[in-house]
Amino acid sequence: MAKPYSDALTADGPLLFVSGQVPAGPGGEAPGGIGEQTRQVFRNMEAVLAEHGVDLSHVVKMTYYLRHISDLEEFREALLACLPEGHLPAATLVEVGGLVDPTYLVEIDAIASLPRDRG
């Protein structure tokens, strides 16, 4: 299986540090399984990035926090479906004992590179 991350990436401009995004949707509740929750986290991440004029292709590093390492295969499938084709940020995956809400199965934070003229 190909790894769903890059060993290293360079950043061209100033960095944007995105706090951990959780799978809470517009109504505040998390959807069901890990795949659905991962897709919601990415929708939330895309909204934060868009506020700063960038998108997922600008992300150079992500940290993935999973409640259950047994969800890894389904998480990876959803992750690869959410990332732009051919863009794999450097990444760290951590299994955690809990997240801020017991219904959350995943949380993701990121570092994105802003265009040089944006600082």
C-alpha positions as CSV (number, residue, x, y, z in Angstrom):
1,M,0.0,0.0,0.0
2,A,1.3,3.4,-0.9
3,K,1.8,5.7,2.0
4,P,-0.8,8.6,2.1
5,Y,1.8,11.3,3.0
6,S,5.1,12.8,1.8
7,D,8.2,12.4,3.8
8,A,8.9,16.1,3.5
9,L,7.7,19.2,1.7
10,T,9.1,22.7,1.4
11,A,7.0,25.9,2.0
12,D,7.2,28.8,-0.3
13,G,5.8,31.6,1.9
14,P,4.6,32.5,5.3
15,L,2.9,29.7,7.2
16,L,-0.7,29.4,8.4
17,F,-1.3,27.2,11.4
18,V,-4.8,25.6,11.4
19,S,-6.1,24.4,14.8
20,G,-7.5,21.0,15.1
21,Q,-10.6,20.6,13.1
22,V,-13.3,18.2,14.5
23,P,-16.1,16.5,12.7
24,A,-18.9,18.8,13.9
25,G,-21.2,19.7,11.1
26,P,-23.3,22.9,10.8
27,G,-25.7,21.6,13.4
28,G,-22.9,20.9,15.8
29,E,-23.2,17.1,15.7
30,A,-20.7,14.7,14.2
31,P,-21.8,12.2,11.5
32,G,-21.6,8.5,12.1
33,G,-18.5,6.5,11.2
34,I,-14.9,7.4,10.6
35,G,-15.3,7.9,6.9
36,E,-18.1,10.4,7.2
37,Q,-16.4,12.1,10.1
38,T,-13.1,12.4,8.1
39,R,-15.0,14.0,5.2
40,Q,-16.7,16.5,7.6
41,V,-13.3,17.4,9.1
42,F,-12.0,18.2,5.6
43,R,-15.1,20.3,4.8
44,N,-14.4,22.3,8.0
45,M,-10.7,22.5,7.1
46,E,-11.4,23.7,3.6
47,A,-13.7,26.5,5.0
48,V,-10.9,27.7,7.4
49,L,-8.3,27.6,4.6
50,A,-10.7,29.5,2.2
51,E,-11.0,32.3,4.8
52,H,-7.3,32.8,4.3
53,G,-7.4,32.6,0.5
54,V,-5.8,29.1,0.2
55,D,-7.0,25.5,-0.2
56,L,-5.8,22.0,0.6
57,S,-3.2,22.1,-2.0
58,H,-1.3,24.7,0.2
59,V,-1.2,22.3,3.2
60,V,2.4,21.1,3.8
61,K,1.8,19.2,7.1
62,M,-1.1,17.6,8.9
63,T,-1.5,15.7,12.2
64,Y,-4.2,13.1,12.3
65,Y,-5.6,12.1,15.7
66,L,-7.7,8.9,15.6
67,R,-9.7,7.5,18.5
68,H,-9.3,3.9,17.2
69,I,-6.3,2.7,15.2
70,S,-8.6,0.0,14.0
71,D,-10.3,2.7,11.9
72,L,-7.0,3.3,10.0
73,E,-7.9,1.7,6.7
74,E,-11.3,3.4,6.3
75,F,-9.7,6.7,7.5
76,R,-7.0,6.4,4.8
77,E,-9.6,5.8,2.1
78,A,-11.5,8.9,3.1
79,L,-8.3,10.9,3.5
80,L,-7.1,10.1,0.0
81,A,-10.6,11.0,-1.4
82,C,-10.4,14.4,0.3
83,L,-6.9,15.4,-0.6
84,P,-6.2,17.0,-4.0
85,E,-5.0,14.5,-6.5
86,G,-1.2,14.0,-6.2
87,H,-0.9,16.3,-3.2
88,L,0.2,14.4,0.0
89,P,1.3,16.6,2.9
90,A,3.9,15.5,5.3
91,A,1.9,13.9,8.2
92,T,1.9,12.3,11.6
93,L,-0.8,10.0,12.8
94,V,-1.6,9.5,16.5
95,E,-4.0,7.3,18.3
96,V,-5.6,9.1,21.2
97,G,-7.6,8.0,24.2
98,G,-10.2,10.6,23.6
99,L,-11.2,13.8,21.9
100,V,-13.1,16.8,23.3
101,D,-16.4,15.2,22.4
102,P,-16.8,11.4,23.0
103,T,-18.7,11.0,19.6
104,Y,-15.6,12.4,17.7
105,L,-13.5,9.7,16.1
106,V,-11.0,12.0,14.4
107,E,-9.4,15.5,14.6
108,I,-6.9,17.0,12.2
109,D,-4.7,20.0,12.4
110,A,-2.6,21.5,9.6
111,I,0.1,23.8,8.5
112,A,-0.4,25.6,5.2
113,S,2.0,27.7,3.1
114,L,0.6,31.1,2.2
115,P,1.6,32.8,-1.1
116,R,4.6,35.1,-0.5
117,D,2.6,38.2,-1.2
118,R,0.1,37.3,1.5
119,G,2.3,37.3,4.7
